[in-house]
Structure formats: structure tokens, C-alpha cells
Amino acid sequence: MTAAEEGLGDGFRKLDDLLLHLKGLVLVRQARERRGAEEGELLMYGVEIDRVRNQLARLVRSGPADRSPAR
């Protein structure tokens, strides 16, 4: 595997990790909301969901253009 291919693999791994984290946060927030969690707790989840969404957006925007091309 070339260095460029390994770099893309790292990017996909980071993307997968962030997506899994985001899905987990959304599911837990929904479960806590259904069980009557306080507004402060739900707000905490909302802030973290926004933070992870922003990380995902930055990762997607940086995309392959910032990586060296595979040969």
C-alpha cells in the first residue's frame, strides 16, 4: 500500500469514527429525551452533536484535495 493510499484509509477511518460517534450521540439524546431528561442534559448532547457535525464537515471539506494524489 502506498503512503497516499494509507492516508486515504486514515481519512475514511476518521470519517467512520465521527459518524459512529454522531449516531450514538443522537440515539442517546433521543432516549434520554423520551425518559424525561432535564433540558440542561439535552442541551449538553445538542452542543456535542453540533461539535461532531462541524468536525465531520471540516473533514469532508478537506477531502482528497489536501492529500497527495495516488500513483
Sequence and secondary structure as in RCSB ss.txt:
>XXXX:A:sequence
MTAAEEGLGDGFRKLDDLLLHLKGLVLVRQARERRGAEEGELLMYGVEIDRVRNQLARLVRSGPADRSPAR
>XXXX:A:secstr
  HHHHHHHHHHHHHHHHHHHHHHHHHHHHHHHHTT  HHHHHHHHHHHHHHHHHHHHHHHHTGGGS    
